[in-house]
């Protein structure tokens, strides 16, 4: 018997969202070369990809942007006949707990999942001038 391994790549590996006005919305679709992130299952079986977020710098993550609260979400890039080039229609909230991003079968032709990130800035902040760093972590598991 061959045990299933876990292996994945994420491209691009970072997104420098830059700065935006209070209450603004940014997305990777509008500000990265590809317009989305690609997670590729490079293992020998089905992998279940989880996603979670963390923030440092004083603000927090929430279900909606508010005072000192960022909202970050992910949405699957919509396919056309030739590529994944349409911005996600809806974005699922990323919290500080693991949530399912995608199930990717390694042995299929579509061993990738393409998604966009959307970041909504706080409506107001008491941390002006303090860099806020949001980390999004994707974890592969076998079940």
C-alpha positions in Angstrom: 0.0 0.0 0.0 1.1 3.5 -0.8 0.2 6.1 1.9 -1.2 9.4 0.7 1.1 12.3 0.9 0.3 16.0 1.3 1.9 18.6 -0.9 0.6 21.8 -2.4 1.8 25.0 -4.0 0.3 28.4 -3.8 1.0 31.1 -6.4 1.5 34.0 -5.9 2.7 33.4 -2.3 2.1 37.0 -1.2 -0.1 40.0 -1.8 1.0 43.5 -0.9 -2.3 45.2 -0.7 -0.8 48.6 0.1 -2.7 51.3 1.8 -6.3 52.4 1.2 -8.7 54.9 2.6 -10.9 54.0 5.6 -13.8 52.0 4.4 -12.2 51.0 1.1 -12.3 47.6 -0.6 -9.3 46.0 -2.4 -9.1 42.7 -4.2 -6.4 40.6 -5.7 -8.4 40.5 -8.9 -7.7 44.2 -9.4 -4.2 44.4 -7.9 -2.2 41.3 -8.9 -0.8 40.2 -12.2 -2.8 37.0 -12.4 -5.9 38.4 -10.6 -6.1 35.4 -8.3 -4.3 32.9 -6.3 -3.8 29.3 -7.5 -3.6 26.4 -5.1 -2.3 23.3 -6.7 -2.5 19.8 -5.2 0.8 18.2 -5.9 0.2 15.1 -3.7 -0.9 11.6 -4.8 -4.5 11.8 -3.6 -7.4 14.1 -2.7 -6.5 17.0 -0.4 -8.8 19.1 1.6 -7.6 22.7 1.8 -8.4 24.8 4.8 -8.0 28.6 5.1 -7.7 30.9 8.1 -6.5 34.4 8.8 -4.6 36.3 11.5 -3.8 40.0 12.0 -1.2 41.9 13.9 -0.9 45.6 14.5 -3.8 46.4 16.8 -6.9 45.9 14.5 -8.9 42.7 14.3 -10.7 40.6 11.7 -14.5 40.5 11.7 -17.6 39.6 9.8 -17.9 43.2 8.5 -15.5 46.1 8.3 -16.0 48.5 11.3 -14.0 50.6 13.7 -10.6 48.9 13.9 -12.0 45.9 12.1 -10.9 44.5 8.8 -13.0 42.0 6.8 -11.2 39.6 4.5 -12.9 37.1 2.3 -12.2 34.6 -0.5 -14.1 33.8 -3.6 -13.6 31.2 -6.3 -12.5 32.7 -9.6 -15.2 32.1 -12.2 -14.2 30.2 -15.3 -14.8 31.2 -18.9 -14.2 28.9 -21.8 -10.5 29.7 -21.9 -9.4 30.7 -18.4 -10.2 31.7 -14.8 -10.5 35.4 -15.5 -13.7 36.7 -13.8 -13.7 38.2 -10.4 -15.6 36.2 -7.7 -19.2 37.1 -7.3 -19.3 36.5 -3.6 -16.7 36.3 -0.9 -16.7 34.0 2.1 -15.4 35.4 5.3 -12.0 34.3 6.5 -11.8 34.0 10.3 -9.1 33.0 12.7 -10.4 29.4 12.6 -9.8 26.8 9.8 -12.6 26.7 7.2 -12.8 24.6 4.1 -11.4 26.4 1.0 -11.5 23.5 -1.5 -11.3 19.8 -2.1 -8.7 19.1 -4.8 -8.2 15.8 -6.4 -4.6 15.4 -7.4 -5.2 12.8 -10.1 -7.7 14.9 -12.1 -7.0 17.4 -14.8 -8.3 20.1 -12.6 -5.9 19.6 -9.6 -6.0 23.4 -9.0 -8.3 25.8 -7.2 -8.2 29.5 -8.2 -9.5 32.2 -5.8 -9.5 35.9 -5.2 -9.1 37.7 -1.9 -11.1 40.7 -1.0 -10.0 43.1 1.8 -12.4 45.7 3.3 -10.6 48.3 5.4 -11.9 49.6 8.8 -14.5 52.4 8.6 -12.3 54.2 11.2 -9.2 53.4 13.1 -7.3 54.5 16.2 -4.1 52.8 14.8 -3.3 55.4 12.1 0.2 55.0 10.9 0.6 51.6 12.4 1.2 48.8 9.9 -1.5 46.1 10.0 -0.3 42.7 8.8 -2.8 40.1 7.8 -1.6 36.6 7.3 -3.7 34.0 5.4 -2.8 30.4 5.9 -3.8 27.5 3.7 -3.4 24.0 5.1 -3.7 20.7 3.3 -5.1 17.6 5.0 -6.2 14.2 4.0 -9.7 14.2 5.4 
